[in-house]
Every structure is written in structure tokens, then in C-alpha cells.
């Protein structure tokens, strides 16, 4: 092979990025790294474009060009991490808004929560006459968009956000944005959540839930099932970790749809292909059907 052909070989920056991502996945599955690391990495996705461009321009010319592209990429990563972690004016850029939706005369309701990014916590309210209450910490250029409609004794409450500050280096867009909500436990609920990037913690203890649909893009989703009732539960995660906590009083049958995912299933469960059943499911008084999808990451079922 001629010197010219060797000098025009592929660069090393993009292969190193792929190897690094693979190592991070491995450490996630081994429990060495938390899945929250992907929240940081997501901020740096433009660096991949920069690295690919440098690799095309410099890396394919010679080994020295590849090394120069690598050094420049590391410099960009360092600058991006510094800017991302600086949190300049983060506290001043955030504000807390109260959320209150009265129960009125409803006998059942549908609740849809869509924060976009950040952390979402949902649990049962205590001694409350509201359908939904709580608070959300949002960005300066972010607007909460609640809506409510009722037909007869049924109602639908939706809470979403509009923002132009969810860019890759948005100040405080992860750790600072927290939606902490409580739902009325006295009426049947159909609950739907959708979080693009961040952490979801839905605790159904004490709630009367007919159905639950949790969507999680990147990050961690934890769902604690109620001790009573037979809700239909669907959890769909893309990249990250999904944890389902099952009370001892419940028997479950879980339909799994996983890709590159490590599974942790409790001892005693019977698994047939992608269907896992807890002991005594057929004769149990309280039974729940779960559908859990996780494309890449980790799935943990625990009591």
C-alpha cells in the first residue's frame, strides 16, 4: 500500500467517540456510572458534529491531521463542559409557579403532564380538594400552559410548557427545572406523562388509577405501583433506566419490549420469551398487566 493511500485513511476522532459511548453504556449496565450522565452528554451533542467535521477536514489527510482534530475536539468538549457547568445566573433565570386545578364536581379525570426536560415528581395529595396541585420551577423564557375541560362528571387537565431555551447548553435546564405535583386520590384517574430528557418519579401509592402511560426519552423513569387496584400500565423508555417498584400485595404479568437492555427480574418470576409473570399470578386477588419498553439501557423490576 502506498504512502498516499495510508495518509488518506479514515480519521480517529469519530471511532474514538463511538468507543467512548460504548464504554459509557457498559459502565451504566455494570452500575459504575449513573444513567444521569446522559443528561450531561445530551448537552454536548453539537460536539459530535464539530468532531465529524474536523475529522473530515483534517483527520483523513494524515495521522498528524487526525491528532490535530482530536486535540481540537477535546478543546471544544472542555469549553462546552465549562460553559455547561458554570450555571451563570441560573438562580436568577428560574422562577417557581404554583399549579392549582380544583376538583369541582368531577367523578373521574384524565391528567396529562408534559414538562419537556428536567425532573417530574408525581404522588398522591393529602387532604386536598384539588384535582392537581403543586409547583413547577421553570426558566425565564419558559411559559407553563395549563388547560382544563369538563364534560359531565369527567374532566381533562393538561399541563405543558413552551420555551425557546431548551438548547444544548441551556443554563440550569436539567437540575433547575423541577415539577412537583400531587394528584387527588379520591377519584379514578387516567394519567399520562411525557418527559424528553431528565428523570420521572411517579408514585401511585394511595391513588386510584385506571391507566398509566409513561413516556421517557433519555434519563431515568421510576414508577411505584399502587397497593390496590388493577391499572393498565405502559412505560416506554428510549435511552436510560426504567425502574418499576411493585408492592408485595400485587401480582403482575409483564410484557417486555427491550432492545440493547439489561434486565433485572426478581427471583421466582416465570419468563417465557418476553412475558414475565410473578408467582401466584393466576390466583391472586390483585393483578396488574404491565407493558414495559426500553430501547437502550437498563430495566429493573423490584418489590
Secondary structure, 3 states (H helix, E strand, C coil): CCHHHHHCCCCCHHHHHHHHHHHHHHHHHCCCCCCCHHHHHHHCHHHHHHHHHHHHHHHCCCHHHHHHHHHHHHHHHHHHHHHHHHCCCHHHHEEEEEEEEECCCCCEEEEEEEEEEEEEEEEECCCCCEEEEEEEEEECCEEEEEEEEEECCEEEEEEEEEECCCCCCCCCCCCCCEEEEEECCCCEEEEEEEEEEEEEEEECCCCCEEEEEEEEEEEEEEEECCCCCCCEEEEEEEEEEEEEECCCCCEEEEEEEEEEEEEECCCCCEEECCEEECCCCCCCCCEEEEEEEEEEEEEEEEC
